[in-house]
Amino acid sequence: MTYKLYYFNGRGVAEPARQLFKLAGKEFEDVRYTHDTWPAHKSEQPFGQLPVLEVNGHKIAQSGAIFRYLAKEFHLGGKDHIEQALVDSFFELYKDYVSEARNFFYIARGMREGNKEEAHEKEYVPARDKFFGALEKQLKNNDSGFLVGSNATYVDLQVADHVHSVLALNAHELDQFPEVLKHHKKIEALPQIAKWIKERPASDF
């Protein structure tokens, strides 16, 4: 198998895919576009957007499809159909949360004009409490320290990477979710992930 992962020069929505490769110990070509070089390559991709995973010449678009494909290939998506469905359910919950919180993150990162404090209280806090509250409950009930089962899955990587971004904006944002913070530390301490975090290119997103 030969793998190419196409994305911008940042972590963004492609980072869990990169971490899946690292956790599985699989080689891949990490193709990174700048916002200047991307337009010339946009027509080469199936939906004209990123990320895209190329496997032996076959291109797969959409981050969720990419994560699930790699998780199946590398056995990082749950050990049976029940665990796989639970992993997918937490990923779907994550997507709902991001949709509800997106405006706040755009404002907080200076990508959109708006009142940061107002967006935080009216939009982000309700989304945060619903999402991380569900994760906190699950982590308390699953004594492995992972969200589902006894091993890391793609949704653990997605959640931990997002927590990394949230804490970069406000180191105390998630203080009321101690199990989530423990989970974040556990995932980033996995040897393959810790090595990647240390070596990966610095980026703004």
Buried (B, 14 or more C-beta within 10 A) or exposed (E): EEBBBBBBBBBBBBBBBBBBBBBBEEEBEBBBBEEEEBEEBEEEBEEEEBBBBBBEEEBBBBBBEBBBBBBEBBEBBBEEEEBBEBBBEBBEBBEEBBEBBBBBBBBBBEEEEEEBEEBBEEBBBEBBEEBBEBBBEBBEEBEEBBBBBEBBBBBBBBBBBBBBBBBEBEEEBBEEBEBBBEBBEBBBEBEBBEEBBEEBEEEEE
